[in-house]
Amino acid sequence: MKKLTIVHSNDLHGDFLPEENNGVMVGGVARLSGYIDKVRSEEENVIYCVAGDMFRGSVIDSEFLGLSTIEIVNMLAPDVVTVGNHETDYGLAHLLFLEKCAKFPIINANLHIKTNQARLFRPYHIMEVGGIKVLFIGILTEEVMAQTRNEGVIGSFVDVAEAVEEIGRICNTYRAVDIDLTVLLTHIGYEEDKELASKLDPEWGVDIIIGGHSHTFIEKPETVNGILLAHAGTGTDQVGRFDITIDEEINRIAGFSWTNVPINSDTCEEDGAIETIIKYYKDQTDIKYNRLVTHLKRRLTHPSRYCETELGGLFADILRETMNLDVMLLASGSVRNPELGPTVLYSDLCECFPYDDSLYMIKVNGAQFKQMIRFMLRDEVWEGSHCEFYQFSAGMRVVYDRTNHSFLDFSFRGLPVDDSKIYTIGLQHYHFSSFEEFFSVPLEEVMKNGKPKVISTSTRTVLDEYLSVHQNLDRKVSGRLVILDQT
């Protein structure tokens, strides 16, 4: 019997700096590094891994296009990292450059070149710690297809069944290496991890799935098909920890414990070297980003991506008004922070709304519009799957009955939406480029109403400019979107 400790993070999203909470400093990469160093000094066999999405969420990350993040994560010295969907945000070519800057292996089994099926990354990583051989396999979310849509030669095995096939191929090929533990390092979301686990052949010997993408906090690992599933929420406020006993005779887990470890000033000390590096980058970005944008009337919130929110309503209204649209459909997921204000610096705006993409105007008839929103509100959204969801600008009112899958109200400016009338809709580039996937309406049918056009090359610039000249703005949840569940 041998003991192995696996410390794991996911969805760091540039959460580099600590925050104060009731007199306790919480999170931050320097303190996370301090905890990892502590575990490495106390335990004999330790692995630290990251289940995707190192990037996005911080101006320190976006200003340096992820290069600052790679340098900071290099100092954490993870043993293995898998690719997340936000790793492609700066372009696939740039990601391949960043991989060369990483001093840790980055794995992914299902990004490939379409012409010859060659993988872009090493699909697995085998490491030996204290005589224990561990096989890691990287699997990515299907969202990467939308992020890399302009990369015409890049594809992905995105279906769960195809991912299962890839995992089986790798396990069957390397099982003869006398692997003691097999870990899937995934970035597909918690519910998808459960589906994936249920479809794996027990003979392949997968022991653990360590995942990310859905930002799921768990009380304890769930077991599906004999496989342990663990996620560690998001950011650096906590980290997951497995302490595992391995039976080397049968290459299986004989026992384990798992803990969600809080990262704060009560539990671990800061790593001074990383603190120095972060201060260097922060000083650089402060020069550009520490300017006042606006002062809101009060702190506005965005507690969930799957409901109408104050912040989502404000941003949607600004874009609708400035771009002279009928309706702005603002992606809920593009609002990254749960609250903003009342004082808003440019750094706050950039961290809350990091996606500076272009804005498209499309023309849809009322029937197409209803189909788009009906698809947005499909049952899959409420069952825990990671789906696209949208905030509506003022003037829209949608009341949806989940039980009967019907609209009780679908109106615009107080009048029922007319199936034959044309409405101008605003969409961010990412969502326009994946229109049929996200709305289940053929783009060619929409284009018959009029040619889509770019109406702004910088969505965030529009928000910045508007907020800069409008002070003390306020928004409240006003019933633009009401979901009724009578079950």
C-alpha positions in Angstrom: 0.0 0.0 0.0 1.2 3.5 -0.9 -0.2 6.9 -0.1 -0.7 9.7 -2.7 -2.0 13.2 -2.2 -3.6 15.0 -5.1 -4.3 18.7 -4.7 -6.5 20.1 -7.5 -7.8 23.5 -8.8 -10.0 24.4 -11.7 -11.3 27.6 -13.3 -8.7 29.9 -11.7 -9.8 32.7 -14.1 -7.0 35.1 -13.2 -8.0 35.1 -9.5 -4.5 36.3 -8.5 -5.2 38.7 -5.7 -6.6 38.1 -2.2 -9.7 39.7 -0.8 -10.6 40.6 2.7 -13.7 38.9 4.3 -14.5 39.7 7.9 -10.9 40.5 8.7 -9.6 37.4 7.1 -7.6 37.6 3.8 -9.1 35.0 1.4 -7.6 33.4 -1.7 -4.9 34.7 -4.0 -2.3 32.8 -5.9 0.5 33.6 -3.4 -1.5 32.1 -0.6 -2.5 29.1 -2.8 1.1 28.5 -3.5 1.9 28.7 0.2 -0.7 25.9 0.8 0.7 23.7 -2.0 4.2 24.2 -0.7 3.0 23.2 2.8 1.5 20.0 1.5 4.6 19.2 -0.5 6.7 19.6 2.6 4.4 17.5 4.8 3.5 14.7 2.5 5.9 12.3 0.7 4.0 11.8 -2.6 2.1 14.9 -3.9 0.7 15.9 -7.2 -0.9 19.3 -8.0 -3.1 19.5 -11.1 -5.3 22.2 -12.7 -8.5 21.2 -14.6 -8.6 24.1 -17.1 -9.4 27.8 -17.4 -6.3 29.4 -16.0 -7.1 32.5 -18.2 -9.7 35.3 -18.2 -11.2 37.2 -15.3 -8.4 39.6 -14.5 -6.9 42.6 -16.2 -3.5 41.2 -15.3 -4.4 38.2 -17.5 -6.0 40.1 -20.4 -3.5 43.0 -20.6 -0.7 40.5 -21.2 -2.8 38.1 -23.2 -2.2 35.2 -20.8 1.6 35.5 -20.7 1.5 36.9 -17.2 -0.8 34.0 -16.2 1.7 31.4 -17.5 4.5 33.0 -15.6 2.5 33.0 -12.4 1.2 29.5 -12.8 4.8 28.4 -13.6 5.6 29.5 -10.1 2.8 27.3 -8.7 4.6 24.4 -10.5 1.6 22.2 -11.3 2.5 18.7 -12.3 -0.1 18.7 -15.1 -2.8 21.0 -16.5 -5.6 20.4 -19.0 -6.9 22.9 -21.6 -10.1 24.8 -20.7 -12.4 26.6 -23.1 -11.0 30.0 -22.1 -7.5 28.9 -22.9 -8.5 29.5 -26.5 -9.8 33.1 -25.9 -6.6 34.7 -27.3 -6.6 32.5 -30.4 -5.3 28.9 -30.9 -2.0 30.0 -32.3 -1.4 32.2 -29.3 -2.3 29.3 -27.0 0.3 27.1 -28.7 2.8 29.9 -28.1 1.9 30.1 -24.4 2.3 26.3 -24.2 5.9 26.8 -25.2 6.3 29.2 -22.3 4.8 26.8 -19.7 7.1 24.8 -17.6 4.4 22.2 -16.9 2.7 19.7 -19.3 -0.6 20.9 -20.9 -2.6 17.9 -22.0 -5.7 17.4 -24.2 -6.9 14.3 -26.0 -9.6 15.7 -28.3 -8.4 18.9 -30.1 -7.1 17.9 -33.5 -6.3 19.1 -37.0 -9.2 18.1 -39.3 -7.1 17.2 -42.3 -5.0 14.5 -40.7 -6.6 14.0 -37.2 -3.3 14.9 -35.6 -3.7 16.1 -32.0 -2.7 19.6 -31.1 -1.5 18.6 -27.6 -0.1 15.6 -25.9 -3.3 13.7 -25.0 -1.9 12.2 -21.7 0.8 12.5 -19.1 2.3 9.6 -17.1 4.2 10.6 -14.0 5.8 8.5 -11.3 5.7 9.7 -7.7 7.3 7.6 -5.0 7.0 4.5 -7.2 3.3 5.2 -8.0 2.6 5.5 -11.7 -0.3 7.9 -12.5 -1.9 8.3 -15.9 -3.6 11.7 -16.6 -5.8 12.2 -19.7 -7.2 15.6 -20.7 -10.7 16.1 -22.1 -12.2 19.5 -23.1 -15.8 21.0 -23.3 -17.6 21.2 -26.7 -17.7 25.0 -26.3 -14.2 25.1 -27.7 -15.8 24.5 -31.1 -17.4 28.0 -30.9 -14.2 29.6 -29.7 -12.2 28.2 -32.6 -14.8 28.4 -35.3 -12.6 30.8 -37.3 -9.8 28.2 -37.2 -11.1 26.2 -40.1 -8.6 23.4 -39.8 -9.2 22.8 -36.1 -11.8 20.4 -34.8 -12.6 18.5 -31.6 -14.1 15.2 -30.7 -16.9 16.9 -28.7 -19.5 14.2 -28.3 -19.4 12.3 -25.0 -19.4 9.0 -26.9 -16.4 10.1 -29.0 -14.6 11.3 -25.8 -15.3 7.9 -24.3 -13.7 6.2 -27.4 -10.6 8.4 -27.1 -10.3 7.6 -23.4 -10.6 3.9 -24.1 -7.9 4.1 -26.8 -5.4 5.7 -24.5 -6.2 3.5 -21.5 -5.9 0.3 -23.6 -2.6 1.5 -25.1 -0.9 2.5 -21.9 -2.4 0.1 -19.3 0.5 -2.3 -20.0 2.8 0.3 -18.4 1.5 -0.9 -15.1 -0.4 2.2 -14.2 -1.4 2.4 -10.5 -4.0 5.2 -10.9 -5.8 6.7 -13.9 -7.2 10.3 -13.6 -9.3 12.1 -16.2 -8.5 15.8 -16.0 -11.6 17.2 -17.7 -13.2 20.6 -18.5 -16.7 19.7 -19.5 -18.8 20.5 -16.4 -20.0 18.4 -13.5 -23.2 16.9 -15.1 -21.2 16.0 -18.2 -18.6 14.4 -16.0 -21.3 12.2 -14.5 -22.5 11.2 -18.0 -18.9 10.5 -19.1 -18.2 8.4 -16.1 -21.4 6.3 -16.7 -20.2 5.4 -20.2 -16.7 4.3 -19.4 -15.8 0.6 -19.5 -14.7 -0.4 -15.9 -12.0 -2.6 -17.6 -10.2 0.6 -18.7 -9.3 1.3 -15.0 -10.3 5.0 -14.7 -10.3 5.8 -11.0 -11.0 9.5 -10.7 -12.4 12.4 -12.7 -11.1 15.8 -11.6 -13.1 18.4 -13.5 -14.0 22.0 -14.1 -16.0 24.4 -16.3 -19.3 24.4 -14.3 -17.8 26.1 -11.2 -19.3 23.4 -9.1 -18.7 23.3 -5.3 -19.1 19.9 -3.8 -19.4 18.6 -0.2 -17.8 15.3 -1.1 -16.9 13.3 -4.2 -19.7 11.5 -6.0 -19.1 8.0 -7.2 -20.5 7.1 -10.7 -19.8 3.7 -12.3 -17.1 3.2 -9.6 -15.3 6.4 -10.5 -14.8 9.3 -8.1 -15.8 12.8 -9.3 -14.4 16.0 -7.8 -14.6 19.7 -8.6 -13.2 22.6 -6.6 -15.5 25.5 -7.4 -13.8 28.4 -9.0 -10.9 30.8 -8.3 -8.3 30.5 -5.5 -10.5 30.7 -2.4 -10.4 27.0 -2.0 -8.6 23.9 -3.4 -9.6 20.2 -3.5 -7.4 17.6 -1.8 -7.4 13.8 -2.1 -5.4 11.7 0.3 -5.4 8.3 -1.4 -4.2 4.8 -0.4 -3.3 2.7 -3.5 -3.2 -1.1 -3.6 -0.3 -1.7 -6.0 -1.1 -5.3 -6.4 -4.4 -4.7 -8.1 -3.7 -1.0 -9.2 -6.8 0.3 -7.5 -7.8 2.7 -4.7 -8.0 1.0 -1.4 -9.1 4.0 0.5 -9.4 7.8 0.3 -10.4 11.0 2.0 -11.3 14.3 0.2 -11.4 17.8 1.6 -12.4 21.2 0.2 -9.6 23.2 1.8 -10.2 27.0 2.3 -7.3 29.2 1.2 -7.0 32.1 3.7 -4.7 33.7 6.2 -5.9 31.3 8.9 -4.9 28.2 7.0 -1.7 29.1 5.0 1.0 31.6 4.5 1.8 33.6 1.4 4.5 32.7 -1.0 6.6 35.9 -1.1 8.2 35.2 -4.5 4.8 34.9 -6.2 3.5 38.0 -4.3 6.4 40.0 -5.8 5.7 38.8 -9.4 2.0 39.6 -9.0 2.8 43.1 -7.6 5.0 43.8 -10.6 2.1 43.0 -13.0 -0.4 44.8 -10.9 1.7 47.9 -10.8 1.9 47.8 -14.6 -1.9 47.4 -15.1 -2.8 50.0 -12.4 -1.3 52.7 -14.5 -3.8 52.0 -17.3 -6.8 50.6 -15.4 -7.1 52.5 -12.2 -9.2 55.3 -13.5 -12.7 56.1 -12.4 -15.4 55.1 -15.0 -18.6 55.9 -13.1 -20.4 55.8 -9.8 -23.5 53.7 -9.8 -26.4 54.6 -7.5 -25.8 51.4 -5.6 -24.1 48.0 -5.9 -25.7 46.1 -8.8 -25.7 42.3 -8.7 -25.5 39.4 -11.1 -26.1 36.4 -8.8 -26.8 33.8 -11.5 -26.4 33.5 -15.3 -29.8 31.7 -15.5 -32.1 34.6 -14.5 -32.7 38.2 -15.1 -30.2 40.3 -13.2 -29.5 43.9 -12.4 -26.1 44.1 -14.0 -27.2 42.1 -17.0 -30.2 44.5 -17.5 -28.0 47.6 -17.2 -25.4 46.4 -19.8 -28.1 45.2 -22.2 -29.9 48.5 -21.9 -26.8 50.5 -22.7 -26.0 48.5 -25.8 -29.6 48.6 -27.0 -29.8 52.4 -26.5 -26.5 53.3 -28.0 -26.8 51.0 -31.0 -30.5 51.9 -31.7 -31.6 48.2 -31.5 -35.1 46.9 -30.8 -33.6 44.2 -28.4 -30.2 43.5 -27.0 -29.6 39.9 -26.1 -26.6 40.1 -23.8 -24.9 36.8 -23.0 -25.2 36.2 -19.2 -21.9 34.4 -19.1 -20.1 37.5 -20.4 -20.8 39.2 -17.0 -18.2 37.5 -14.9 -18.6 39.1 -11.5 -21.6 38.7 -9.1 -21.6 42.4 -8.4 -20.3 45.8 -9.5 -20.2 49.2 -7.9 -21.1 51.6 -6.6 -17.6 53.0 -7.5 -16.5 51.5 -10.8 -12.9 51.7 -11.9 -11.9 50.7 -15.4 -10.2 47.6 -13.9 -13.6 46.7 -12.3 -15.4 47.0 -15.6 -12.8 45.0 -17.4 -12.8 42.2 -14.9 -16.6 42.2 -14.7 -17.0 42.3 -18.6 -13.7 40.9 -20.0 -15.0 40.1 -23.5 -14.2 43.0 -25.8 -15.7 41.5 -28.9 -17.6 43.2 -31.7 -21.4 43.6 -31.8 -23.6 42.4 -34.6 -27.1 43.5 -35.6 -29.4 40.8 -37.1 -33.0 41.0 -38.2 -35.4 38.2 -37.1 -39.1 37.8 -37.5 -41.3 37.3 -34.5 -41.6 33.6 -35.1 -37.9 33.1 -35.3 -37.4 35.2 -32.1 -39.8 33.0 -30.2 -38.0 29.9 -31.4 -34.7 31.4 -30.3 -35.9 32.1 -26.8 -37.8 28.8 -26.4 -34.5 27.0 -27.2 -32.7 29.2 -24.6 -35.3 28.1 -22.0 -35.2 24.4 -22.8 -35.2 21.8 -20.0 -31.5 21.1 -20.3 -30.8 24.6 -18.9 -32.5 23.7 -15.6 -31.0 20.2 -15.3 -27.5 21.5 -14.6 -26.0 21.5 -18.1 -23.8 24.4 -19.1 -25.9 26.3 -21.6 -25.9 29.8 -23.1 -28.4 32.2 -21.5 -29.2 35.8 -22.3 -30.2 39.1 -20.6 -33.0 41.1 -22.2 -33.0 44.9 -22.7 -35.9 47.0 -21.5 -39.1 46.7 -23.5 -39.1 42.9 -23.5 -41.3 40.8 -21.3 -41.2 37.0 -21.5 -43.2 34.8 -19.1 -42.4 31.2 -19.6 -44.3 28.1 -18.2 -41.7 25.4 -17.8 -44.4 22.8 -17.1 -46.1 23.2 -20.5 -43.1 24.6 -22.4 -45.1 27.6 -23.4 -45.0 31.4 -23.3 -47.7 33.0 -21.2 -46.4 36.4 -22.4 -44.0 37.3 -25.2 -44.3 41.0 -25.7 -42.2 44.0 -26.9 -43.1 47.5 -25.7 -46.4 46.3 -24.3 -47.6 44.6 -27.5 -47.4 40.8 -28.4 -44.5 40.0 -30.6 -45.9 39.6 -34.1 -44.7 36.4 -35.9 -44.3 38.2 -39.2 -42.8 41.5 -38.0 -39.1 42.1 -38.2 -37.1 43.0 -35.1 -33.5 44.2 -34.9 -31.5 42.1 -32.4 -28.0 42.8 -31.0 -25.6 39.9 -30.4 -22.0 39.7 -29.4 -19.6 38.2 -32.0 -19.1 34.9 -30.1 -22.8 34.3 -30.1 -23.4 35.4 -33.6 -20.6 33.1 -34.9 -22.4 30.2 -33.1 -25.9 31.3 -33.9 -27.5 28.0 -34.9 -25.8 26.1 -32.1 -26.9 28.6 -29.4 -30.4 29.4 -30.8 -31.4 26.4 -32.9 -32.5 28.6 -35.8 -30.6 28.4 -39.2 -28.6 31.5 -39.8 -29.4 31.4 -43.5 -33.1 31.7 -42.7 -32.4 34.8 -40.6 -30.3 36.3 -43.3 -33.3 36.3 -45.6 -34.6 39.1 -43.4 -31.5 41.2 -44.1 -27.8 41.0 -44.0 -26.2 40.9 -40.5 -23.8 43.7 -39.9 -21.2 44.8 -37.4 -22.4 47.9 -35.5 -19.5 48.2 -33.1 -16.0 46.7 -33.1 -15.7 47.0 -29.3 -18.6 46.1 -27.0 -16.7 47.1 -23.9 -15.7 50.5 -25.3 -19.4 51.3 -25.7 -20.1 50.3 -22.1 -17.1 52.3 -20.9 -18.0 55.5 -22.9 -21.7 55.4 -21.8 -20.9 54.8 -18.2 -18.3 57.5 -18.2 -20.9 60.2 -19.1 -23.8 58.8 -17.1 -23.4 58.8 -13.3 -25.6 57.2 -10.5 -27.3 54.8 -12.9 -29.5 52.1 -11.3 -31.3 49.0 -12.5 -33.6 46.6 -10.8 -35.0 43.2 -11.8 -38.3 44.3 -13.4 -39.8 41.1 -14.8 -38.3 41.2 -18.3 -37.9 37.4 -17.9 -40.2 35.4 -15.6 -39.9 31.6 -15.3 -42.9 29.7 -13.9 -42.4 26.2 -12.6 -45.7 24.6 -11.6 -44.3 21.0 -11.1 
